[in-house]
């Protein structure tokens, strides 16, 4: 329970955590952020990392002069693209074995993301960038479904740029406005809620459809 409360506290106060890390470790903040973004997009079991709010807060900290925005965008975009590529490769070559022999792939999250693919096709790679859980599962499902590598690369490349640049730029431009800065915890909570909302709606629809069918 202490670990859970600590994790929640860290997610709700990412700004404070990141600033403390910068004070203690300086430029190593770039390594930390690259690792987190790569893990969330590249490791099928790391779907609960705070990608959206992390990017927004990182952009806001760039506006304080604590990090360089172009460098941050370049590094994190690269991490996001490489992460999806790794996840796609794992799904393509080892997907069946992971699903059958391990518990790394959550069946509910797999089904949820497959629903997005059925609805939006390859564009899911871009749309999922902005959706927790689906962001991690989408490249794995694409690989598992043997999506054309060239088509995947196109969506992966454009989606990675759009996700990182839009959220870090939003943090840079709006994160240090007095109202946003004074209510940053509420803003982070709002980002988390908005990003989770499509998944919640999808789950509720599925349950409603199932109960209606029975």
MARLUM-212243 format. One record per residue: residue in three letters; x, y, z of N, C-alpha, C in turn. Coordinates in Angstrom, 1 decimal. Layout:
N
REC residu   n_xx   n_yy   n_zz  ca_xx  ca_yy  ca_zz   c_xx   c_yy   c_zz
REC    ala      X      Y      Z      X      Y      Z      X      Y      Z
...
END
This chain:
214
REC residu   n_xx   n_yy   n_zz  ca_xx  ca_yy  ca_zz   c_xx   c_yy   c_zz
REC    unk    0.8   -1.2    0.0    0.0    0.0    0.0    0.9    1.3    0.0
REC    unk    2.0    1.2    0.7    2.9    2.4    0.7    3.5    2.6   -0.7
REC    unk    3.8    1.5   -1.4    4.3    1.6   -2.7    3.3    2.3   -3.7
REC    unk    2.0    1.8   -3.5    0.9    2.3   -4.4    0.7    3.8   -4.1
REC    unk    0.7    4.2   -2.8    0.5    5.6   -2.5    1.6    6.5   -3.0
REC    unk    2.9    5.9   -2.9    4.0    6.6   -3.4    4.0    6.8   -4.9
REC    unk    3.5    5.7   -5.6    3.4    5.8   -7.1    2.4    6.8   -7.5
REC    unk    1.2    6.9   -6.8    0.2    7.8   -7.1    0.7    9.3   -6.8
REC    unk    1.4    9.4   -5.7    1.9   10.7   -5.4    2.9   11.2   -6.4
REC    unk    3.8   10.3   -6.9    4.7   10.7   -8.0    4.0   11.1   -9.3
REC    unk    3.0   10.3   -9.6    2.2   10.6  -10.9    1.5   12.0  -10.8
REC    unk    1.0   12.3   -9.6    0.3   13.5   -9.4    1.2   14.7   -9.2
REC    unk    2.4   14.5   -8.9    3.4   15.6   -8.7    4.6   15.3   -9.5
REC    unk    4.4   15.0  -10.8    5.5   14.7  -11.7    6.5   15.9  -11.8
REC    unk    5.9   17.1  -11.7    6.7   18.3  -11.8    7.7   18.4  -10.7
REC    unk    7.2   18.2   -9.5    8.1   18.2   -8.3    9.2   17.2   -8.4
REC    unk    8.8   16.0   -8.8    9.7   14.8   -8.9   10.8   15.1   -9.9
REC    unk   10.4   15.6  -11.1   11.4   15.9  -12.1   12.3   17.0  -11.7
REC    unk   11.8   18.1  -11.1   12.7   19.2  -10.7   13.7   18.7   -9.6
REC    unk   13.2   17.9   -8.7   14.2   17.3   -7.7   15.2   16.5   -8.4
REC    unk   14.8   15.7   -9.4   15.8   14.9  -10.1   16.8   15.8  -10.8
REC    unk   16.4   16.8  -11.5   17.3   17.7  -12.2   18.3   18.4  -11.2
REC    unk   17.8   18.8  -10.0   18.7   19.4   -9.0   19.8   18.4   -8.6
REC    unk   19.4   17.2   -8.5   20.4   16.2   -8.0   21.2   15.6   -9.1
REC    unk   20.7   15.4  -10.3   21.4   14.7  -11.3   21.6   15.4  -12.7
REC    unk   21.1   16.6  -12.8   21.3   17.4  -13.9   20.9   16.8  -15.2
REC    unk   21.8   16.7  -16.2   21.4   16.3  -17.6   21.0   14.8  -17.6
REC    unk   21.1   14.1  -16.6   20.7   12.7  -16.6   19.1   12.6  -16.7
REC    unk   18.5   13.8  -16.5   17.0   13.8  -16.7   16.6   13.3  -18.1
REC    unk   17.5   13.7  -19.1   17.2   13.2  -20.4   17.2   11.7  -20.5
REC    unk   18.1   11.1  -19.9   18.2    9.6  -19.9   17.0    9.0  -19.2
REC    unk   16.6    9.6  -18.1   15.4    9.1  -17.4   14.2    9.2  -18.2
REC    unk   14.0   10.3  -18.9   12.7   10.5  -19.7   12.8    9.6  -20.9
REC    unk   13.9    9.5  -21.6   14.0    8.6  -22.7   13.7    7.1  -22.3
REC    unk   14.2    6.7  -21.1   13.9    5.4  -20.6   12.5    5.2  -20.4
REC    unk   11.8    6.1  -19.8   10.4    6.0  -19.5    9.5    5.9  -20.7
REC    unk    9.8    6.8  -21.7    9.0    6.8  -22.9    9.3    5.6  -23.7
REC    unk   10.5    5.1  -23.8   10.8    3.9  -24.5   10.1    2.7  -23.8
REC    unk   10.1    2.7  -22.5    9.5    1.5  -21.8    8.0    1.5  -22.0
REC    unk    7.4    2.7  -22.0    5.9    2.7  -22.1    5.5    2.3  -23.5
REC    unk    6.3    2.6  -24.5    5.9    2.3  -25.9    6.5    1.0  -26.4
REC    unk    7.6    0.5  -25.7    8.3   -0.6  -26.2    8.1   -1.9  -25.5
REC    unk    7.7   -1.8  -24.2    7.5   -3.0  -23.3    6.1   -3.2  -23.1
REC    unk    5.6   -4.4  -23.5    4.2   -4.7  -23.5    3.6   -4.7  -22.1
REC    unk    4.4   -4.9  -21.1    3.9   -4.9  -19.7    4.0   -3.6  -19.0
REC    unk    4.5   -2.5  -19.7    4.7   -1.3  -19.0    3.6   -0.2  -19.4
REC    unk    2.4   -0.7  -19.5    1.3    0.2  -20.1    0.8    1.3  -19.1
REC    unk    1.2    1.2  -17.9    0.7    2.2  -16.9    1.6    3.3  -16.6
REC    unk    2.7    3.5  -17.3    3.5    4.6  -17.1    2.9    5.9  -17.6
REC    unk    3.2    7.1  -16.9    2.4    8.3  -17.2    2.9    9.1  -18.4
REC    unk    2.8    8.6  -19.6    3.4    9.2  -20.8    2.9   10.6  -21.1
REC    unk    1.5   10.8  -21.2    1.0   12.1  -21.6    1.3   13.2  -20.6
REC    unk    1.0   13.0  -19.3    1.3   14.0  -18.3    2.8   14.3  -18.2
REC    unk    3.6   13.2  -18.4    5.1   13.4  -18.3    5.6   14.3  -19.4
REC    unk    5.1   14.1  -20.6    5.5   15.0  -21.8    5.0   16.5  -21.5
REC    unk    3.8   16.6  -21.0    3.3   18.0  -20.8    4.2   18.7  -19.7
REC    unk    4.5   18.0  -18.6    5.3   18.6  -17.6    6.7   18.9  -18.0
REC    unk    7.2   17.9  -18.8    8.6   18.1  -19.3    8.7   19.4  -20.2
REC    unk    7.6   19.6  -21.0    7.6   20.9  -21.8    7.5   22.1  -20.9
REC    unk    6.8   22.0  -19.8    6.7   23.2  -18.9    8.0   23.4  -18.2
REC    unk    8.7   22.4  -17.9   10.0   22.6  -17.3   11.0   23.1  -18.3
REC    unk   10.9   22.8  -19.5   11.7   23.4  -20.6   11.5   25.0  -20.6
REC    unk   10.3   25.4  -20.4   10.0   26.8  -20.4   10.6   27.5  -19.2
REC    unk   10.9   26.8  -18.1   11.6   27.3  -17.0   13.1   27.5  -17.3
REC    unk   13.6   26.9  -18.4   15.0   26.9  -18.7   15.8   25.8  -18.1
REC    unk   15.1   24.8  -17.6   15.8   23.7  -16.9   16.2   22.6  -17.9
REC    unk   15.5   22.5  -19.1   15.9   21.6  -20.2   15.8   22.3  -21.5
REC    unk   16.4   21.7  -22.5   16.3   22.3  -23.9   15.2   21.6  -24.6
REC    unk   14.2   22.4  -25.1   13.0   21.9  -25.8   13.3   21.1  -27.1
REC    unk   14.1   21.7  -28.0   14.4   21.0  -29.3   15.1   19.6  -29.0
REC    unk   16.1   19.6  -28.1   16.8   18.4  -27.7   15.8   17.4  -27.1
REC    unk   15.0   17.9  -26.2   14.0   17.0  -25.6   13.1   16.4  -26.6
REC    unk   12.6   17.2  -27.5   11.6   16.7  -28.5   12.3   15.6  -29.4
REC    unk   13.6   15.9  -29.8   14.3   15.0  -30.6   14.5   13.6  -29.9
REC    unk   15.0   13.7  -28.7   15.3   12.5  -27.9   14.0   11.6  -27.6
REC    unk   13.0   12.3  -27.2   11.7   11.6  -26.8   11.0   11.1  -28.1
REC    unk   11.0   11.8  -29.2   10.4   11.3  -30.4   11.2   10.1  -30.9
REC    unk   12.5   10.1  -30.8   13.3    8.9  -31.2   12.9    7.7  -30.3
REC    unk   12.8    8.0  -29.0   12.5    6.9  -28.0   11.1    6.3  -28.3
REC    unk   10.2    7.2  -28.6    8.8    6.7  -28.9    8.7    5.9  -30.2
REC    unk    9.5    6.3  -31.2    9.5    5.6  -32.5   10.2    4.3  -32.3
REC    unk   11.3    4.3  -31.7   12.1    3.1  -31.5   11.3    2.1  -30.6
REC    unk   10.7    2.6  -29.6    9.9    1.8  -28.7    8.8    1.1  -29.4
REC    unk    8.0    1.8  -30.2    7.0    1.1  -31.0    7.5    0.1  -31.9
REC    unk    8.7    0.4  -32.6    9.3   -0.5  -33.5    9.7   -1.8  -32.8
REC    unk   10.3   -1.7  -31.6   10.7   -2.9  -30.8    9.4   -3.7  -30.4
REC    unk    8.4   -3.0  -30.0    7.2   -3.7  -29.6    6.5   -4.4  -30.8
REC    unk    6.5   -3.7  -31.9    6.0   -4.4  -33.1    6.8   -5.6  -33.5
REC    unk    8.1   -5.6  -33.4    8.9   -6.7  -33.7    8.7   -7.9  -32.7
REC    unk    8.5   -7.6  -31.4    8.2   -8.6  -30.4    6.9   -9.2  -30.7
REC    unk    5.9   -8.4  -31.1    4.5   -9.0  -31.4    4.6   -9.8  -32.7
REC    unk    5.4   -9.4  -33.6    5.4  -10.1  -34.9    6.1  -11.5  -34.8
REC    unk    7.2  -11.5  -34.0    8.0  -12.8  -33.9    7.7  -13.6  -32.7
REC    unk    7.3  -13.0  -31.6    7.1  -13.8  -30.4    5.7  -13.6  -29.8
REC    unk    4.8  -13.0  -30.5    3.5  -12.7  -29.9    2.7  -13.9  -29.5
REC    unk    2.7  -15.0  -30.3    2.0  -16.2  -30.0    2.5  -16.8  -28.7
REC    unk    3.8  -16.9  -28.6    4.5  -17.5  -27.4    4.2  -16.7  -26.2
REC    unk    4.3  -15.4  -26.3    4.0  -14.5  -25.1    2.6  -14.7  -24.6
REC    unk    1.6  -14.7  -25.5    0.2  -14.8  -25.1    0.0  -16.2  -24.5
REC    unk    0.5  -17.3  -25.1    0.2  -18.6  -24.6    1.0  -19.0  -23.4
REC    unk    2.2  -18.6  -23.3    3.1  -19.2  -22.3    3.5  -18.2  -21.1
REC    unk    3.1  -16.9  -21.2    3.4  -16.0  -20.2    2.2  -15.2  -19.8
REC    unk    2.3  -14.4  -18.7    1.2  -13.5  -18.3    1.6  -12.0  -18.6
REC    unk    2.6  -11.8  -19.5    3.0  -10.5  -19.8    1.9   -9.7  -20.5
REC    unk    1.1  -10.5  -21.3    0.1   -9.8  -22.2   -1.2  -10.0  -21.5
REC    unk   -1.8   -8.9  -21.1   -3.1   -8.9  -20.4   -4.2   -9.1  -21.5
REC    unk   -5.0  -10.2  -21.4   -6.0  -10.5  -22.4   -7.0   -9.4  -22.6
REC    unk   -7.4   -8.7  -21.5   -8.4   -7.7  -21.6   -7.8   -6.5  -22.4
REC    unk   -6.6   -6.1  -22.1   -6.0   -5.0  -22.8   -5.7   -5.3  -24.3
REC    unk   -5.4   -6.6  -24.5   -5.2   -7.1  -25.9   -6.5   -7.0  -26.7
REC    unk   -7.6   -7.4  -26.1   -8.9   -7.3  -26.7   -9.3   -5.9  -27.0
REC    unk   -9.1   -5.1  -26.0   -9.4   -3.6  -26.1   -8.7   -3.0  -27.3
REC    unk   -7.4   -3.3  -27.4   -6.7   -2.7  -28.5   -7.0   -3.3  -29.8
REC    unk   -7.3   -4.6  -29.9   -7.8   -5.2  -31.1   -9.1   -4.5  -31.6
REC    unk   -9.9   -4.1  -30.7  -11.2   -3.4  -31.0  -10.9   -2.1  -31.8
REC    unk   -9.8   -1.4  -31.3   -9.4   -0.2  -32.0   -9.0   -0.5  -33.4
REC    unk   -8.2   -1.6  -33.6   -7.7   -1.9  -34.9   -8.9   -2.3  -35.8
REC    unk   -9.9   -3.0  -35.3  -11.0   -3.4  -36.1  -11.8   -2.1  -36.6
REC    unk  -11.8   -1.1  -35.7  -12.5    0.2  -36.0  -11.7    1.1  -36.9
REC    unk  -10.5    1.3  -36.6   -9.7    2.3  -37.3   -8.5    1.8  -38.2
REC    unk   -8.3    0.5  -38.2   -7.2    0.0  -39.0   -5.8    0.5  -38.6
REC    unk   -5.0    0.8  -39.6   -3.6    1.2  -39.3   -3.5    2.5  -38.6
REC    unk   -4.5    3.4  -38.7   -4.5    4.7  -38.0   -4.5    4.5  -36.5
REC    unk   -4.9    3.3  -36.0   -4.8    3.1  -34.6   -3.4    3.3  -34.0
REC    unk   -2.4    3.1  -34.8   -1.0    3.4  -34.4   -0.8    4.8  -34.0
REC    unk   -1.5    5.7  -34.7   -1.4    7.2  -34.4   -2.4    7.5  -33.3
REC    unk   -3.6    7.1  -33.4   -4.7    7.4  -32.4   -4.2    6.9  -31.0
REC    unk   -3.7    5.6  -31.0   -3.3    5.0  -29.7   -2.2    5.7  -29.0
REC    unk   -1.4    6.6  -29.7   -0.4    7.3  -29.0   -0.9    8.2  -27.9
REC    unk   -2.2    8.6  -28.0   -2.8    9.5  -27.0   -3.7    8.7  -26.0
REC    unk   -3.6    7.4  -26.1   -4.5    6.6  -25.2   -3.6    5.6  -24.3
REC    unk   -3.6    5.8  -23.0   -2.9    4.9  -22.2   -3.4    3.4  -22.4
REC    unk   -2.5    2.5  -22.2   -2.8    1.0  -22.4   -2.7    0.8  -23.9
REC    unk   -3.6    1.4  -24.7   -3.6    1.2  -26.2   -2.3    1.6  -26.7
REC    unk   -1.7    2.7  -26.2   -0.4    3.2  -26.6    0.7    2.1  -26.6
REC    unk    0.6    1.3  -25.5    1.6    0.2  -25.4    1.2   -1.0  -26.2
REC    unk   -0.1   -1.3  -26.2   -0.5   -2.6  -26.8   -0.6   -2.5  -28.4
REC    unk   -0.9   -1.3  -28.9   -1.1   -1.1  -30.4    0.0   -1.7  -31.2
REC    unk    1.3   -1.3  -31.0    2.4   -1.8  -31.8    2.5   -3.3  -31.7
REC    unk    2.3   -3.9  -30.5    2.4   -5.3  -30.3    1.3   -6.0  -31.1
REC    unk    0.1   -5.5  -31.0   -1.0   -6.1  -31.8   -0.8   -6.0  -33.3
REC    unk   -0.2   -4.8  -33.7    0.1   -4.7  -35.2    1.1   -5.7  -35.6
REC    unk    2.1   -6.0  -34.8    3.1   -7.0  -35.1    2.5   -8.4  -35.1
REC    unk    1.7   -8.7  -34.1    1.0   -9.9  -33.9    0.1  -10.2  -35.1
REC    unk   -0.6   -9.2  -35.6   -1.5   -9.3  -36.8   -0.7   -9.2  -38.1
REC    unk    0.6   -9.2  -38.1    1.5   -9.2  -39.3    1.1   -8.0  -40.2
REC    unk    0.9   -6.8  -39.6    0.7   -5.6  -40.3    1.9   -5.3  -41.2
REC    unk    1.7   -4.8  -42.4    2.8   -4.5  -43.3    3.8   -3.6  -42.7
REC    unk    5.1   -4.0  -42.7    6.1   -3.2  -42.0    6.3   -1.8  -42.5
REC    unk    6.1   -1.6  -43.8    6.3   -0.2  -44.4    5.1    0.6  -43.9
REC    unk    3.9    0.1  -43.9    2.7    0.8  -43.4    2.9    1.1  -41.9
REC    unk    3.4    0.2  -41.2    3.5    0.4  -39.7    4.6    1.5  -39.5
REC    unk    5.7    1.5  -40.2    6.7    2.5  -40.1    6.2    3.9  -40.3
REC    unk    5.3    4.0  -41.4    4.8    5.3  -41.7    3.9    5.9  -40.5
REC    unk    3.0    5.0  -40.0    2.1    5.4  -38.9    2.9    5.6  -37.6
REC    unk    3.9    4.8  -37.4    4.7    4.9  -36.2    5.5    6.2  -36.2
REC    unk    6.1    6.5  -37.3    7.0    7.7  -37.5    6.1    9.0  -37.3
REC    unk    5.0    9.1  -38.0    4.2   10.3  -37.9    3.5   10.4  -36.5
REC    unk    3.1    9.2  -36.0    2.4    9.2  -34.7    3.4    9.6  -33.6
REC    unk    4.6    9.1  -33.6    5.6    9.4  -32.6    5.9   10.9  -32.6
REC    unk    6.1   11.5  -33.8    6.3   13.0  -33.8    5.2   13.7  -33.3
REC    unk    4.0   13.4  -33.8    2.8   14.1  -33.4    2.5   14.1  -31.8
REC    unk    2.7   12.9  -31.3    2.5   12.7  -29.8    3.5   13.6  -29.0
REC    unk    4.7   13.4  -29.2    5.8   14.0  -28.4    5.7   15.5  -28.6
REC    unk    5.7   16.0  -29.9    5.8   17.4  -30.2    4.6   18.2  -29.7
REC    unk    3.4   17.6  -29.9    2.2   18.3  -29.5    2.1   18.5  -28.0
REC    unk    2.4   17.4  -27.2    2.3   17.5  -25.7    3.4   18.3  -25.1
REC    unk    4.6   18.2  -25.6    5.7   19.0  -25.0    5.6   20.4  -25.4
REC    unk    5.1   20.7  -26.6    4.9   22.1  -27.0    3.7   22.7  -26.2
REC    unk    2.7   21.9  -25.9    1.6   22.4  -25.1    2.1   22.7  -23.7
REC    unk    2.9   21.9  -23.1    3.5   22.1  -21.8    4.4   23.4  -21.8
REC    unk    5.1   23.5  -22.9    6.0   24.7  -23.0    5.2   26.0  -23.1
REC    unk    4.2   26.0  -23.8    3.4   27.2  -24.1    2.4   27.5  -22.9
REC    unk    1.8   26.5  -22.3    0.8   26.7  -21.3    1.1   26.3  -19.9
REC    unk    2.2   25.5  -19.8    2.5   25.0  -18.4    2.9   26.0  -17.4
REC    unk    3.4   27.2  -17.9    3.9   28.2  -16.9    3.0   29.4  -16.9
REC    unk    1.8   29.3  -17.5    0.8   30.3  -17.3    0.4   30.3  -15.8
REC    unk    0.2   31.5  -15.2   -0.1   31.5  -13.7   -1.2   30.5  -13.3
REC    unk   -2.3   30.5  -14.0   -3.4   29.6  -13.6   -3.0   28.2  -13.7
REC    unk   -2.3   27.8  -14.8   -1.9   26.4  -15.0   -0.9   26.0  -13.9
REC    unk    0.1   26.9  -13.7    1.2   26.6  -12.8    0.6   26.5  -11.4
REC    unk   -0.3   27.3  -11.0   -0.9   27.3   -9.6   -1.8   26.1   -9.4
REC    unk   -2.3   25.5  -10.5   -3.2   24.4  -10.4   -2.7   23.2  -11.2
REC    unk   -1.3   23.0  -11.2   -0.7   22.0  -12.0   -1.2   20.5  -11.7
REC    unk   -1.4   20.3  -10.4   -1.8   19.0   -9.9   -3.2   18.7  -10.5
REC    unk   -4.1   19.7  -10.5   -5.4   19.5  -11.1   -5.3   19.3  -12.6
REC    unk   -4.4   20.0  -13.3   -4.2   19.8  -14.7   -3.7   18.5  -15.1
REC    unk   -2.7   18.0  -14.3   -2.2   16.6  -14.5   -3.3   15.6  -14.3
REC    unk   -4.1   15.8  -13.3   -5.2   14.8  -13.1   -6.2   14.9  -14.2
REC    unk   -6.4   16.1  -14.7   -7.3   16.2  -15.9   -6.8   15.5  -17.1
REC    unk   -5.5   15.7  -17.4   -4.9   15.0  -18.5   -5.0   13.5  -18.4
REC    unk   -4.8   13.0  -17.1   -4.9   11.5  -16.9   -6.3   11.1  -17.2
REC    unk   -7.3   11.8  -16.6   -8.7   11.5  -16.8   -9.2   11.5  -18.3
REC    unk   -8.8   12.5  -19.0   -9.1   12.7  -20.4   -8.5   11.5  -21.2
REC    unk   -7.3   11.2  -20.9   -6.6   10.1  -21.7   -7.2    8.8  -21.4
REC    unk   -7.7    8.6  -20.2   -8.3    7.3  -19.8   -9.7    7.2  -20.2
REC    unk  -10.4    8.3  -20.5  -11.8    8.3  -20.8  -12.2    7.4  -22.0
REC    unk  -11.5    7.4  -23.1  -11.9    6.5  -24.2  -11.9    5.1  -23.8
REC    unk  -10.9    4.7  -23.0  -10.8    3.3  -22.6  -12.0    2.9  -21.7
REC    unk  -12.3    3.8  -20.8  -13.4    3.5  -19.9  -14.7    3.4  -20.7
REC    unk  -14.9    4.3  -21.6  -16.1    4.2  -22.5  -16.2    2.9  -23.2
REC    unk  -15.0    2.5  -23.8  -15.0    1.3  -24.6  -15.4    0.1  -23.7
REC    unk  -14.8    0.0  -22.5  -15.1   -1.1  -21.5  -16.6   -1.1  -21.2
REC    unk  -17.2    0.1  -20.9  -18.6    0.2  -20.5  -19.5   -0.2  -21.7
REC    unk  -19.1    0.2  -22.9  -19.9   -0.2  -24.1  -19.9   -1.7  -24.3
REC    unk  -18.7   -2.3  -24.1  -18.6   -3.8  -24.3  -19.4   -4.5  -23.2
REC    unk  -19.4   -4.0  -22.0  -20.2   -4.7  -20.9  -21.7   -4.5  -21.2
REC    unk  -22.1   -3.3  -21.7  -23.5   -3.0  -21.9  -24.0   -3.9  -23.1
REC    unk  -23.1   -4.0  -24.1  -23.5   -4.9  -25.3  -23.6   -6.3  -24.9
REC    unk  -22.7   -6.8  -24.0  -22.7   -8.2  -23.5  -24.0   -8.5  -22.7
REC    unk  -24.3   -7.5  -21.8  -25.5   -7.7  -20.9  -26.7   -7.6  -21.7
REC    unk  -26.7   -6.8  -22.8  -27.9   -6.7  -23.6  -28.1   -7.9  -24.5
REC    unk  -27.0   -8.5  -24.9  -27.1   -9.8  -25.7  -27.6  -10.9  -24.9
REC    unk  -27.3  -10.9  -23.5  -27.8  -12.0  -22.7  -29.2  -11.7  -22.1
END
